[in-house]
């Protein structure tokens, strides 16, 4: 069986500063992995490289066994993402923005409208589906971005801090969405600063620090946050960092 995602010895510098330094990560289908780290650890850069938004200086990324450097467009139809701030056209409604994102991934028709209805219910945004994006709150625009990541029914989703701005009911809905998605064979990679939320959705928690994965933790062990800081502190002491 092919892995959903493979990141192999990826290195990437920005403005002559190393950001990713030998990043390795492998995800199986039907799994949710969380990538956690301090600010500046390289999380968003890692996601952008995985999605082909940035080219690695060296190393490779494969999605479902295909190297993304030579992948055709049909591969990206199987991927959904939300990285950094959700994008939306301010003059279009939430529904129209989600449908436009689905069309860009090659999906259209009744399936997309059904997905929008379902996602509207799950993310508690149905009353705002026909409101122009310019009039939506930050949290509702986040919901639009999340719905756009899932509306074309991808096989892999990559989500950067997906709970940003969400109300508690939407957080619970997103948790249910990711759990159902992976149960049905999808693969989800998320970044988060919320250890309690990570522990609820992830099968494995990878600690990213100074551009590489230091360790992988089981989310159901005692005090995930404490274990995270122990690993980071031990690495800094070993490397002589202040």
C-alpha positions as CSV (number, residue, x, y, z in Angstrom):
1,X,0.0,0.0,0.0
2,X,1.3,3.5,-0.9
3,X,1.8,6.0,1.8
4,X,-0.6,9.0,1.7
5,X,2.4,11.4,2.2
6,X,6.1,11.0,2.3
7,X,8.6,13.8,3.1
8,X,12.1,12.6,2.6
9,X,15.2,14.6,3.9
10,X,13.7,17.9,2.9
11,X,15.8,21.0,3.3
12,X,14.7,24.6,2.6
13,X,16.1,28.0,3.4
14,X,14.3,31.3,3.3
15,X,16.3,34.6,3.0
16,X,19.5,32.6,3.4
17,X,18.3,31.2,6.7
18,X,17.8,27.4,7.0
19,X,14.2,26.7,8.0
20,X,13.8,23.0,7.2
21,X,16.9,20.9,8.0
22,X,16.4,17.3,7.0
23,X,12.7,16.9,7.5
24,X,11.4,13.4,7.3
25,X,7.7,12.4,7.8
26,X,5.5,9.6,6.6
27,X,1.7,9.3,6.8
28,X,-0.4,6.3,6.1
29,X,-3.9,6.4,4.7
30,X,-6.6,6.4,7.3
31,X,-4.5,8.4,9.8
32,X,-4.3,11.8,11.4
33,X,-0.9,13.2,12.3
34,X,-0.3,16.4,14.2
35,X,2.8,18.5,13.7
36,X,3.5,20.7,16.7
37,X,6.3,23.1,17.5
38,X,7.2,26.5,18.8
39,X,6.8,29.6,16.7
40,X,9.5,29.6,14.1
41,X,9.9,25.8,14.1
42,X,9.1,25.6,10.4
43,X,5.6,24.2,10.5
44,X,4.0,26.5,7.9
45,X,7.1,26.3,5.6
46,X,6.9,22.5,5.9
47,X,3.3,22.5,4.8
48,X,3.9,24.8,1.9
49,X,6.7,22.5,0.7
50,X,4.4,19.5,1.0
51,X,1.8,21.2,-1.1
52,X,4.2,22.3,-3.8
53,X,3.8,26.0,-2.9
54,X,7.6,26.1,-2.2
55,X,10.2,24.0,-3.8
56,X,12.6,22.2,-1.5
57,X,16.3,23.0,-1.9
58,X,16.9,19.3,-1.6
59,X,14.9,16.2,-0.7
60,X,11.5,15.1,-2.1
61,X,7.8,14.9,-1.3
62,X,5.5,12.2,-2.5
63,X,1.7,12.1,-2.3
64,X,0.2,8.7,-2.9
65,X,3.5,7.5,-4.3
66,X,3.9,10.4,-6.8
67,X,6.7,12.9,-6.6
68,X,5.0,16.3,-6.5
69,X,7.8,17.8,-8.6
70,X,6.5,15.9,-11.6
71,X,2.9,15.3,-10.6
72,X,0.0,16.0,-12.9
73,X,-3.0,18.1,-12.0
74,X,-5.1,15.1,-11.2
75,X,-3.0,14.4,-8.1
76,X,-3.9,17.8,-6.6
77,X,-7.6,17.0,-7.2
78,X,-7.1,14.4,-4.4
79,X,-5.6,17.0,-1.9
80,X,-7.4,19.6,0.2
81,X,-5.6,22.3,2.2
82,X,-5.9,25.3,4.4
83,X,-2.6,27.0,5.1
84,X,-2.3,30.3,7.0
85,X,-5.2,32.7,6.4
86,X,-8.2,31.3,4.5
87,X,-8.7,32.9,1.1
88,X,-12.0,34.0,-0.2
89,X,-13.4,36.4,-2.8
90,X,-15.1,39.1,-0.8
91,X,-17.9,39.7,-3.4
92,X,-18.9,36.0,-3.5
93,X,-21.0,34.3,-0.9
94,X,-19.6,31.6,1.4
95,X,-21.4,29.0,-0.8
96,X,-20.0,30.4,-4.0
97,X,-16.5,30.5,-2.6
98,X,-16.6,26.9,-1.5
99,X,-18.0,25.8,-4.9
100,X,-15.3,27.8,-6.7
101,X,-12.6,26.0,-4.7
102,X,-14.2,22.6,-5.5
103,X,-14.3,23.5,-9.2
104,X,-10.6,24.4,-9.1
105,X,-10.0,20.8,-7.8
106,X,-12.0,19.4,-10.7
107,X,-15.3,18.8,-8.9
108,X,-18.7,20.2,-9.8
109,X,-22.4,19.5,-9.9
110,X,-24.7,18.0,-7.3
111,X,-21.9,16.3,-5.4
112,X,-20.4,19.6,-4.5
113,X,-23.7,21.1,-3.4
114,X,-24.3,18.1,-1.2
115,X,-20.8,18.5,0.3
116,X,-21.5,22.2,1.0
117,X,-24.8,21.3,2.7
118,X,-23.2,18.6,4.9
119,X,-20.2,20.8,5.7
120,X,-22.4,23.7,6.6
121,X,-24.2,21.5,9.1
122,X,-21.0,20.0,10.5
123,X,-19.2,23.4,10.9
124,X,-22.3,25.2,12.1
125,X,-22.2,27.7,9.3
126,X,-25.4,27.0,7.4
127,X,-27.1,30.4,8.2
128,X,-24.1,32.2,6.6
129,X,-23.7,30.2,3.4
130,X,-25.5,32.8,1.3
131,X,-23.8,35.8,2.9
132,X,-21.0,37.6,1.0
133,X,-17.5,36.8,2.4
134,X,-16.9,40.5,2.9
135,X,-19.6,40.5,5.6
136,X,-18.4,37.4,7.4
137,X,-16.6,37.3,10.7
138,X,-13.0,36.0,10.9
139,X,-14.2,32.8,12.5
140,X,-16.8,32.2,9.7
141,X,-14.2,32.9,7.0
142,X,-12.1,30.2,8.7
143,X,-15.1,27.8,8.3
144,X,-15.3,28.7,4.7
145,X,-11.7,27.8,4.2
146,X,-12.1,24.5,6.0
147,X,-15.2,23.7,4.0
148,X,-13.3,24.5,0.8
149,X,-10.6,22.0,1.9
150,X,-13.1,19.2,2.1
151,X,-15.8,20.0,-0.4
152,X,-14.2,18.2,-3.4
153,X,-13.9,15.0,-1.2
154,X,-10.1,14.7,-1.2
155,X,-8.0,11.8,0.0
156,X,-5.5,13.9,1.9
157,X,-6.0,17.2,3.8
158,X,-3.3,19.5,5.1
159,X,-4.6,22.0,7.7
160,X,-2.6,24.7,9.3
161,X,-4.0,25.7,12.8
162,X,-7.5,24.7,11.7
163,X,-9.3,25.7,14.9
164,X,-8.1,29.4,14.7
165,X,-11.1,31.7,15.3
166,X,-13.6,28.8,15.6
167,X,-16.4,28.8,18.2
168,X,-16.6,25.8,20.5
169,X,-19.4,24.1,18.5
170,X,-17.4,24.4,15.3
171,X,-14.3,23.0,17.0
172,X,-16.4,19.9,18.0
173,X,-17.7,19.7,14.4
174,X,-14.2,19.9,12.9
175,X,-13.1,17.2,15.3
176,X,-16.0,15.0,14.1
177,X,-15.2,15.8,10.5
178,X,-11.6,14.8,10.7
179,X,-12.4,11.6,12.7
180,X,-15.0,10.6,10.1
181,X,-12.6,11.5,7.2
182,X,-9.8,9.3,8.5
183,X,-12.2,6.5,9.4
184,X,-13.3,6.4,5.8
185,X,-9.6,6.1,4.6
186,X,-8.6,9.7,4.3
187,X,-5.3,11.1,5.7
188,X,-5.1,14.3,7.6
189,X,-2.1,16.4,8.7
190,X,-2.7,19.2,11.0
191,X,-0.6,21.8,12.9
192,X,-1.8,23.1,16.2
193,X,-0.8,24.9,19.4
194,X,-3.7,23.3,21.3
195,X,-2.4,20.1,22.8
196,X,-5.8,19.1,24.3
197,X,-7.3,19.3,20.8
198,X,-4.4,17.4,19.2
199,X,-4.8,14.6,21.7
200,X,-8.5,14.2,20.6
201,X,-7.9,13.9,16.9
202,X,-4.3,12.7,16.2
203,X,-3.0,9.1,16.0
204,X,0.5,10.4,16.3
205,X,2.1,13.8,17.3
206,X,5.4,14.8,15.7
207,X,7.5,17.4,17.3
208,X,9.1,19.8,14.8
209,X,12.0,21.8,16.2
210,X,14.5,23.9,14.2
211,X,13.3,22.3,10.9
212,X,13.3,18.6,11.7
213,X,11.2,16.1,13.6
214,X,12.8,15.4,16.9
215,X,10.3,12.7,18.2
216,X,6.9,11.3,17.7
217,X,4.6,11.0,20.7
218,X,1.4,9.0,21.4
219,X,-1.4,11.5,22.0
220,X,-3.0,9.4,24.7
221,X,-0.1,9.3,27.1
222,X,0.1,11.5,30.2
223,X,0.4,15.3,29.9
224,X,1.2,15.7,26.2
225,X,2.3,19.3,26.6
226,X,4.8,18.4,29.3
227,X,6.3,15.7,27.2
228,X,6.6,18.1,24.3
229,X,8.6,20.6,26.3
230,X,10.8,17.9,27.7
231,X,11.8,16.8,24.2
232,X,12.4,20.4,23.0
233,X,14.4,21.4,26.1
234,X,16.6,18.2,25.9
235,X,17.3,19.0,22.2
236,X,18.3,22.6,22.9
237,X,20.6,21.5,25.8
238,X,22.2,18.8,23.6
239,X,22.8,21.3,20.8
240,X,24.0,24.1,23.2
241,X,21.2,26.4,22.3
242,X,20.3,29.2,24.8
